[in-house]
Amino acid sequence: MSAKPSITAWGLYERLMPAEIERIFAAHPTAYLPWGALEYHGKHAAIGLDGLKAHGLCMELAKVSGGLVLPPIYVAANTIKTAPGLEHKRHSLNFSEELLRELARQHFEQLADEKFQVVFTLCGHVGQPHYDIIKDEAQKFNAGQSTTHIIATSETDLISKDIVIVNHAALGEISFLMHTDPDCVDLSRLPADRVPTLEDDAVWGPDPRESSATKGAEYTQAFVASAQKLISETLTRLNSSE
Ligand SMILES: [Zn+2]
């Protein structure tokens, strides 16, 4: 990690009064927008996993990169509820792609209106086309102006595939959650005598029974290093092209 000042100014946007927001903003005009879902993640994990994970990761990132972390958005399209061939119909709130698109666009507009230079949008839910819609709105917004740059990404897109791969309620996501929100996971609710499956357990990816908070902390460290670099390169580019 690069040599940053030991105390980086950051905060939770909704909990701050204007003077504190302005103090942090003056040092770090970066907003973090964690984007989650309320989606069934098996019997072993909280349904808010995607937003809890994204919010927890944004907070850890803000501690080193500085800036203001917005509360997570829990509006998602293309949840497991709508996946063909699967019977996981309960415990997911599924919203339309039109609403998602509109919410993304208006958040980007409003955060640009607040003069943030970088809006780091972290998609905890990467169901498709949900994820592509948010990336598409970011791209369109960036093409239309040059004072605010929207980054739209996901934790697994910033981390080497050797460390963690895209998954649902499996080793990667569950380890992240054990690190950020340990009270939202219960590994004892996974089957003891067989490998969990997508059909029976809503698990897609490596066996979540191997998850741990230690692994989650390692994944988080890899995420923070990569995301920090991306944000600082983006700020440098914006400020040199003025
Ligand atoms: Zn998830």
Boltz pocket constraint, residues with backbone or C-beta under 6 A from the ligand:
constraints:
  - pocket:
      binder: B
      contacts: [[A, 41], [A, 49], [A, 50], [A, 124], [A, 125], [A, 167], [A, 168], [A, 169], [A, 173]]
      max_distance: 6.0
